Amino acid sequence: MPRTNHWPVVAVLAVSALACAFASMASTPQAPTPAPPATAGAATVAPAQSTQPAPAKGPSPGPVSFVPYPEKQVLVLMYHQVTDTPDSVNLGAGHYGPAISPKEFEADLRYLRDHGFRAVDPLRALEYLDGRLDASALPDHPYAVTFDDGFVSAWTEATPILQRQHVRAMMFVEAKRIDLTPGRLTSPQIRAMATSGSWEIESHGFMGHWALQIGPKPTDLSPYWYANLAWLPAAGRLETPAEFETRVAEDLTMSASVLSGLSKTPVTVFAYPSGEYGQNVPLPAGADPDVFAGEQGHSNATGLTPHILAALRRAGFSSAFAVVVPGTEAAAAPADASYLFPRIGEGPQKADPRVAVLTDGSIKLPSISPDYHWVDCRSVAAGPSSIWVAANAAPYIYQMDAMSGKVENVVEVGALQAGRQGQPVLVAALMQAPDGSLLAYQQKGWWDGGQARLVSFRIVDHQPSDVKTSLLDESAAWFVGMALVNGRTIGMDENGALFEIDGGKASQLAYSFPNDSPGWKQDDVGRFAGLAYAHGLLYAADRKTGRLLGLDPQSGALKESSALPPGVDIRGVGGDDELLWLVNYADNRRTLFRLRSTESPSHA
């Protein structure tokens, strides 16, 4: 089934939930895989000592049927004032735009250049993101610069820096403030910017950050003009969603008319003031604040997002930029919705883009906190349009869009923590069964009484249901991967030995992945990692040789072998016949990089 781009039903959680999903939990590093202690009366199979049967003889393995996914992502930066004396100091309330000094701004651009990033014209970046340009039209690690609000200092101070660094920027202007608010752009300045060769002029709305009355009292004001129902004094009520849509569409149309009249260029791109598009509604009744807390309370009604998107279409806008909060940074990708391209509001020197956001086609796994501690994940399961990843330290399952990596759902599965209070859950494999249920394999653990187990469950209305737990014997204590193979459950230890699970017992198979160095470890992690079943083969990463291997589970013959990208540190493999997902721990980050099937028509 081809992957499809879609509006995430609960993608609003991505902006606010991730940074605090584990706010009350300490980051737990991946535990080493020790040999389990001997247990009286049990046949112990330690990972470093499992029997290593030779694979069946056959022809030399050919290349793997998966190749890197050909996608680039664009790091989009957001700035406001460029000055040593911000207007919030000079001019008082209402001039709240964040500021960066000219020296710091130029240092940001140099930092990006020195770290392999290359600036692209924001409009050209949007052509790629909207599907009008091929990835080959952009340099590797592209980035774009944007400014919000229309502060004069961006024109006077940033322009010479942009010219020295050969960067073209996009300015989103609050049209109502032109020629009205001190410190904001005037009509002559906007005309000059539009012909300077360094700027593109786009819309931050007509009202922009202007306060909106949302209640019967004149003091019932909200700064989120585009994310709230307005109070209608004459009618003594809030406007309807349809009236909200019309109000926003008229505002956007007016802003485009004013700005295009000054710049003499089309105005078709919008940036949401404060990044608000109706997503940050009050905390739902009964919701877990540790999962859903963030910036709730900014909208006075639910369901406004479709109306602002409709207003953008009515006003003739083709693209829009949102803002992500610290801890959830993401580069913009073609899989993103055209009206929800992400930007980051923190300079690259504070949030190193090599770690915080990715531009190489990888997907960043959810953050635990804004300090860029990562979910310690080693397991990924693939669905038709989503992937599921399991945290290794805490009992949370994340549903992520398969193309953009946006988090769509966060589910606490209490059964994963049951009997392991105060200990990590140690989910080393996550699988999706043909009936849509999920199956999690948990390693034994190093504490007294620990036992490996399988936990199956469904996700219904953001909650686990039909939860069943099966205990496994000592031979299954320390698997590093597991896959479902035509009704069989196959586990693998860190030496590449394969086992079939039946009735809680793990029986070693007569074949395995080839291993000439049993017991090999690097960073206290064994040679093999992850297990996925696709195209009739079992795929695992050989960390010693840096290769992805494909083994026939019927004959035991090694059919495929291809080099992994240099410098990766693979800890998990998952996927299906269309895409393989590899969990990469390299460079002090937790990411997924994708390999697409050469046999899939949807990725031809």
C-alpha positions in Angstrom: 0.0 0.0 0.0 1.5 3.4 -1.0 2.3 5.9 1.7 0.1 8.9 1.6 0.5 12.4 2.8 -2.3 13.4 5.1 -3.4 15.9 7.7 -2.5 14.4 11.1 -5.6 13.9 13.2 -3.7 14.6 16.4 -0.6 16.2 15.0 -1.2 19.1 17.2 0.5 17.1 20.0 3.8 17.3 18.2 4.2 21.0 18.9 3.6 20.8 22.6 3.7 17.2 23.9 7.2 16.0 23.2 9.2 18.4 25.2 7.5 17.3 28.4 6.4 13.7 27.6 9.1 12.5 30.1 9.6 15.6 32.1 9.3 13.6 35.3 11.6 10.9 34.2 15.4 10.7 34.0 16.9 9.7 30.7 18.0 6.1 30.8 20.9 5.2 28.6 20.7 2.0 26.7 21.7 -0.8 29.0 24.5 -3.2 27.9 23.4 -6.6 27.0 24.9 -8.8 29.8 24.9 -12.5 29.9 22.0 -13.5 32.1 23.0 -15.2 35.4 22.6 -19.0 35.6 19.2 -20.1 36.9 18.8 -23.4 38.6 16.7 -25.8 36.5 16.8 -23.5 33.4 18.7 -23.8 30.2 20.6 -20.5 30.0 21.5 -19.2 26.6 23.8 -16.2 27.1 24.0 -13.9 24.1 27.8 -14.2 23.7 27.6 -18.0 24.0 24.8 -19.1 21.7 25.6 -21.8 19.3 26.4 -20.4 15.9 25.1 -22.7 13.1 26.4 -21.9 9.7 23.9 -20.6 7.1 23.0 -22.9 4.3 25.3 -22.8 1.3 24.2 -20.7 -1.7 25.4 -18.1 -4.2 27.2 -15.0 -3.0 24.7 -12.5 -1.6 23.6 -9.8 -3.9 22.8 -6.1 -3.0 19.9 -5.4 -0.6 16.6 -4.6 -2.2 16.5 -1.3 -0.3 18.2 2.0 -1.2 18.4 5.3 0.7 15.2 7.3 0.6 15.9 10.2 -1.8 14.6 13.2 0.2 16.2 16.4 1.5 14.8 18.5 4.2 15.2 22.3 4.6 16.2 23.9 7.9 14.1 27.0 8.1 15.3 29.6 10.6 13.1 32.4 12.1 14.5 35.7 13.3 12.9 39.0 14.3 15.1 42.0 15.3 18.8 42.3 14.5 20.1 44.9 16.8 22.1 45.6 20.0 19.2 47.7 21.3 15.9 45.9 20.9 12.7 47.9 20.4 11.2 46.1 23.4 13.6 48.2 25.4 13.4 51.4 23.5 9.7 51.6 22.7 8.1 49.6 25.5 5.1 47.3 25.5 4.0 45.9 22.2 7.5 45.6 20.8 8.2 42.1 22.0 10.0 40.6 19.1 13.0 38.5 20.1 16.3 40.2 19.2 19.8 39.0 18.1 22.8 41.3 17.7 24.3 41.8 14.3 27.4 40.1 15.4 25.5 37.0 16.6 23.4 36.9 13.4 26.4 36.9 11.2 28.0 34.3 13.4 24.9 32.1 12.9 25.3 32.2 9.1 29.0 31.5 9.3 28.4 28.6 11.7 26.0 27.0 9.3 28.4 27.5 6.4 31.3 26.0 8.4 29.2 23.0 9.2 28.3 22.1 5.7 24.9 23.9 5.4 24.1 25.9 2.3 21.6 28.8 2.0 18.8 28.5 -0.5 16.3 31.2 -1.7 13.2 30.6 0.5 10.9 30.7 -2.5 13.1 28.1 -4.2 13.0 26.0 -1.0 9.2 26.2 -1.2 9.2 25.0 -4.8 11.0 21.9 -3.6 8.8 21.4 -0.5 5.6 21.8 -2.6 6.8 19.2 -5.1 7.6 21.6 -7.9 11.4 20.9 -7.8 13.4 17.7 -7.6 15.7 17.2 -4.6 18.7 17.5 -7.0 17.8 21.2 -7.5 18.9 21.9 -3.9 22.3 21.6 -2.3 23.0 19.1 0.5 21.9 20.3 3.9 19.9 23.3 2.7 18.7 26.1 5.0 16.5 29.2 4.5 16.3 32.4 6.5 13.0 34.1 7.5 12.1 37.1 9.6 8.8 37.9 11.3 6.9 41.1 12.1 8.8 43.7 9.9 11.2 45.4 12.3 13.3 48.2 10.7 16.5 46.7 12.2 16.1 43.6 10.1 16.3 45.9 7.0 19.1 48.2 8.2 21.3 45.8 10.1 20.7 42.4 8.6 20.8 43.4 4.9 24.6 44.0 4.7 25.2 40.7 6.5 22.9 38.8 4.2 24.8 40.3 1.2 28.2 39.5 2.6 27.1 35.9 3.3 25.2 35.6 -0.1 21.9 34.7 1.6 18.4 35.8 0.5 15.8 36.1 3.3 12.0 36.2 3.5 10.3 38.9 5.6 6.8 38.3 6.9 5.2 41.7 7.6 2.3 42.7 9.8 0.7 45.0 7.2 -1.3 47.1 9.7 1.8 48.4 11.4 3.4 49.8 8.1 3.8 53.6 8.5 2.0 53.3 11.9 4.2 51.7 14.6 7.6 53.1 15.5 10.4 50.7 14.8 8.5 48.9 12.0 9.0 49.1 8.3 7.7 52.0 6.3 6.3 51.9 2.8 9.5 53.3 1.2 11.6 50.7 3.1 9.5 47.8 1.9 9.8 49.0 -1.7 13.6 49.2 -1.2 13.7 45.7 0.3 11.8 44.3 -2.6 14.3 45.6 -5.1 17.4 44.9 -3.0 18.0 41.4 -4.2 18.3 40.3 -0.6 14.6 40.1 0.5 11.3 38.6 -0.4 8.2 40.2 1.1 5.4 37.9 2.4 2.5 38.1 4.9 2.3 38.0 8.6 -1.4 39.0 8.3 -2.9 42.4 8.3 -3.7 42.5 12.0 -0.7 40.2 12.8 -0.1 40.3 16.6 -2.9 42.8 17.2 -5.0 42.0 20.3 -8.4 40.4 19.7 -11.4 40.8 22.0 -12.7 37.3 22.9 -15.1 38.1 25.7 -17.8 40.7 26.7 -15.4 42.9 28.6 -13.0 45.3 26.7 -10.2 43.8 28.7 -11.0 40.2 27.5 -8.1 40.3 25.0 -5.9 37.6 23.3 -2.7 38.2 21.3 -3.6 35.2 19.1 -5.8 36.9 16.5 -5.8 34.0 14.1 -6.5 31.3 16.7 -9.6 32.5 18.5 -13.2 33.2 17.9 -13.8 36.9 18.2 -16.4 38.5 20.5 -19.2 40.2 18.6 -20.4 43.0 21.0 -23.5 43.9 18.9 -24.6 40.3 18.9 -23.5 39.6 22.4 -21.8 36.3 21.4 -18.7 34.8 19.9 -18.5 34.5 16.2 -19.2 31.1 14.6 -16.4 29.1 13.0 -17.8 30.1 9.6 -17.6 33.7 10.6 -14.1 33.1 12.0 -13.0 31.7 8.6 -14.4 34.7 6.7 -12.8 37.2 9.1 -9.4 35.5 8.7 -9.8 35.2 4.9 -10.6 38.9 4.6 -7.6 39.8 6.8 -5.3 37.7 4.7 -6.6 39.1 1.4 -6.1 42.6 2.7 -2.5 41.9 3.8 -1.7 40.4 0.4 -3.1 43.4 -1.4 -1.2 45.9 0.7 2.1 44.1 0.6 2.0 43.2 -3.1 1.1 46.8 -3.9 4.3 47.9 -2.2 6.7 45.1 -3.3 5.2 44.7 -6.8 5.6 40.9 -6.4 2.9 38.2 -5.6 2.3 37.6 -1.9 1.4 33.9 -1.5 3.3 32.8 1.7 2.0 33.3 5.3 3.6 32.9 8.7 1.3 32.3 11.6 1.8 35.0 14.3 3.2 33.3 17.3 2.9 30.0 15.4 -0.7 29.8 16.3 -3.2 28.1 14.0 -5.8 26.9 16.5 -3.7 23.9 17.7 -3.1 25.0 21.3 -6.5 24.6 22.9 -7.2 24.1 26.6 -6.0 20.8 28.2 -8.7 18.2 27.5 -10.6 16.9 30.5 -8.8 13.9 32.0 -5.7 14.3 29.8 -2.3 13.5 31.2 -0.5 16.8 31.6 2.9 15.1 31.4 2.0 14.0 27.9 -0.2 16.8 26.6 0.9 19.9 28.5 2.7 22.6 26.6 1.0 25.7 25.3 -2.6 24.9 25.9 -5.0 27.8 26.5 -4.1 29.9 23.4 -7.4 29.2 21.6 -10.9 29.6 23.0 -12.4 26.9 20.7 -11.5 23.5 19.3 -11.6 22.7 15.6 -10.4 26.1 14.3 -7.4 24.7 12.3 -9.4 23.5 9.3 -11.0 27.0 9.1 -7.8 28.9 9.0 -6.4 26.5 6.4 -9.6 27.1 4.3 -9.1 30.9 4.8 -5.6 30.6 3.4 -6.9 28.8 0.4 -9.7 31.4 -0.1 -7.1 34.2 0.1 -4.9 32.6 -2.6 -2.0 31.6 -0.3 0.0 28.5 -1.4 2.2 27.9 1.7 2.4 28.8 5.4 5.0 28.4 8.1 4.3 27.4 11.7 6.8 27.4 14.6 7.9 24.5 16.7 8.7 24.8 20.4 12.2 23.8 21.8 12.6 20.1 22.0 10.4 19.3 18.9 12.5 21.0 16.2 12.2 19.6 12.7 13.3 20.6 9.3 10.7 21.2 6.6 10.1 18.2 4.3 8.0 17.6 1.2 5.8 15.3 3.2 4.7 18.2 5.4 1.4 19.8 4.8 1.9 22.9 2.6 0.3 25.1 5.3 2.3 23.7 8.2 5.9 23.8 7.2 8.0 24.0 10.5 10.5 26.7 11.4 12.8 26.9 14.5 13.1 30.0 16.5 16.4 29.3 18.1 19.7 30.0 16.5 21.7 27.1 15.2 24.5 27.7 17.6 22.1 27.1 20.5 20.3 24.2 18.9 23.0 22.5 16.8 21.1 21.5 13.6 23.2 18.4 13.3 21.5 17.2 16.4 18.3 19.2 16.8 17.0 19.1 13.3 18.0 17.0 10.3 18.3 17.8 6.6 19.6 14.5 5.3 16.2 12.7 5.0 16.4 11.2 8.5 13.6 11.5 11.0 14.4 12.7 14.5 12.9 10.6 17.3 10.9 12.5 19.9 12.8 14.5 22.5 12.5 14.0 26.3 13.2 17.6 27.0 14.3 20.9 25.4 17.8 20.1 26.3 17.9 17.5 23.5 17.9 14.3 25.5 16.5 11.7 23.3 14.0 8.9 23.7 16.1 5.8 24.1 14.5 3.8 21.3 15.6 0.6 19.7 12.4 -0.6 18.2 10.2 0.5 15.3 7.1 -1.1 13.7 5.7 -0.1 10.3 2.1 0.5 9.3 0.5 1.6 6.0 1.0 5.3 6.7 2.5 5.5 10.2 5.4 4.0 12.2 5.4 3.2 15.8 8.4 3.5 18.1 8.7 2.4 21.7 10.7 4.2 24.3 13.3 1.9 26.0 13.2 3.7 29.4 9.5 4.4 30.0 6.2 2.8 28.9 5.4 5.1 26.0 4.6 4.2 22.4 4.8 7.0 19.8 2.9 7.0 16.5 4.7 9.0 13.9 3.8 10.0 10.3 5.8 7.7 8.0 6.9 10.5 5.7 7.3 13.6 7.8 8.1 12.0 11.2 5.6 14.2 13.0 4.3 12.7 16.2 0.6 11.9 15.8 -0.1 10.0 19.0 1.6 9.3 22.4 0.2 6.3 24.3 1.2 5.1 27.7 1.1 1.3 27.9 1.1 0.5 31.6 1.5 -3.2 31.1 5.1 -2.5 29.9 6.0 -1.1 33.3 4.0 -3.7 35.4 6.4 -5.6 37.6 9.3 -3.3 36.6 8.6 -0.3 38.8 11.7 1.9 39.1 13.3 0.0 36.2 13.4 0.7 32.4 10.9 -1.2 30.3 13.6 -2.5 27.9 11.5 -2.8 24.8 13.9 -4.2 22.3 11.4 -5.0 19.5 8.1 -3.7 18.4 6.0 -5.4 15.7 2.7 -4.8 14.0 0.6 -7.9 13.5 -1.6 -8.4 10.4 -4.7 -7.6 12.4 -3.3 -4.2 13.3 -2.3 -5.0 16.9 1.1 -4.3 18.3 3.5 -6.8 19.9 6.3 -5.6 22.1 9.2 -7.7 23.2 10.8 -6.8 26.5 14.2 -8.0 27.6 14.7 -9.8 30.9 16.4 -7.0 32.8 19.3 -7.3 35.3 17.3 -7.1 38.5 16.1 -10.0 40.7 13.0 -11.6 39.3 13.3 -10.1 35.8 11.9 -12.1 33.0 11.6 -11.5 29.3 8.0 -11.2 27.9 5.8 -10.4 25.0 3.0 -7.8 25.4 0.4 -7.5 22.8 -2.2 -4.7 22.6 -4.3 -2.5 20.4 -4.5 1.3 20.4 -8.1 2.5 20.7 -8.9 6.2 21.3 -5.3 6.9 22.3 -5.4 4.1 24.9 -4.1 0.5 25.0 -6.8 -2.2 24.9 -6.9 -6.0 24.7 -3.6 -6.2 26.5 -2.1 -9.6 26.9 1.3 -10.5 28.5 3.2 -13.8 27.8 6.3 -14.7 29.8 9.3 -16.1 27.9 11.9 -18.6 29.0 15.5 -17.9 29.8 16.6 -18.6 26.2 14.7 -15.4 25.1 16.2 -13.2 27.9 18.3 -10.9 25.8 17.1 -10.7 22.2 18.1 -7.6 20.3 15.5 -8.0 17.6 12.3 -9.9 16.7 10.1 -10.2 13.7 6.8 -11.9 12.7 7.3 -14.3 9.8 4.2 -15.8 8.3 2.7 -16.6 11.6 6.0 -17.4 13.3 7.7 -15.2 15.9 11.5 -15.1 15.3 14.0 -13.6 17.8 17.7 -12.8 17.4 20.4 -12.4 19.9 23.4 -10.0 19.6 25.5 -12.7 18.0 23.0 -13.2 15.1 21.6 -16.5 16.4 17.9 -17.0 15.5 15.2 -18.5 17.7 11.6 -19.4 17.2 9.1 -18.5 20.0 6.4 -21.0 20.7 4.3 -21.2 23.9 6.8 -19.0 25.8 9.8 -21.2 24.8 12.6 -20.0 22.5 14.1 -22.8 20.4 17.3 -22.0 18.5 17.1 -22.5 14.7 19.6 -24.5 12.7 20.8 -21.4 10.9 21.9 -17.8 11.8 23.5 -14.7 10.5 27.2 -15.4 9.8 29.4 -14.4 12.7 33.2 -15.1 12.7 33.6 -13.1 15.9 31.2 -14.4 18.6 31.2 -12.1 21.6 32.3 -9.0 19.6 31.1 -5.8 21.2 31.5 -2.1 20.5 30.4 0.5 23.1 29.2 -2.6 25.1 26.7 -3.5 22.4 26.9 -6.7 20.4 27.5 -7.3 16.8 24.0 -7.6 15.4 21.0 -5.3 15.9 17.4 -5.2 14.9 15.3 -7.7 12.9 12.7 -7.0 10.2 10.9 -9.2 7.7 10.4 -7.8 4.2 10.3 -9.3 0.7 10.5 -12.8 2.2 13.8 -12.1 4.0 15.0 -11.3 7.5 17.0 -8.1 7.6 19.5 -7.3 10.4 22.4 -4.8 10.8 25.9 -6.2 11.2 27.5 -3.5 13.3 31.0 -5.0 13.0 31.1 -4.9 9.2 28.7 -2.0 8.7 26.4 -3.9 6.5 22.7 -4.7 6.2 22.1 -8.4 5.7 19.1 -10.2 4.3 18.7 -13.9 5.2 16.1 -16.4 3.8 14.2 -17.7 6.8 13.3 -20.9 4.9 16.7 -22.1 3.8 18.9 -20.0 6.1 20.9 -18.8 3.0 22.3 -15.3 3.1 20.7 -13.6 0.1 21.6 -9.9 0.3 24.4 -7.8 1.7 24.9 -4.0 1.3 27.0 -1.4 3.0 25.3 0.9 5.5 26.1 4.7 5.3 29.4 5.5 6.9 29.4 6.6 10.5 26.1 5.1 11.5 25.5 3.3 14.8 22.5 1.0 14.2 20.6 -0.3 17.2 17.3 -1.3 15.7 15.7 -2.3 12.3 12.0 -2.4 11.4 9.9 -2.1 8.4 7.8 -3.7 5.7 7.9 -4.4 2.0 8.0 -0.7 1.2 10.3 0.9 3.7 13.0 -0.2 6.1 13.6 2.0 9.2 17.0 1.9 10.9 17.5 3.4 14.4 20.7 5.3 14.4 22.5 6.4 17.6 25.5 8.1 15.9 26.5 11.7 16.8 24.8 11.7 20.2 21.3 11.7 18.6 18.4 9.3 18.1 17.2 9.2 14.5 15.5 7.0 12.0 16.8 6.8 8.5 14.8 5.3 5.7 15.6 2.8 3.0 13.0 2.4 0.2 12.3 -0.8 -1.6 13.5 -0.9 -5.2 10.5 -3.1 -5.9 7.9 -0.7 -4.6 5.9 1.2 -7.4 5.1 4.0 -5.0 8.8 4.8 -4.6 10.0 4.1 -8.1 
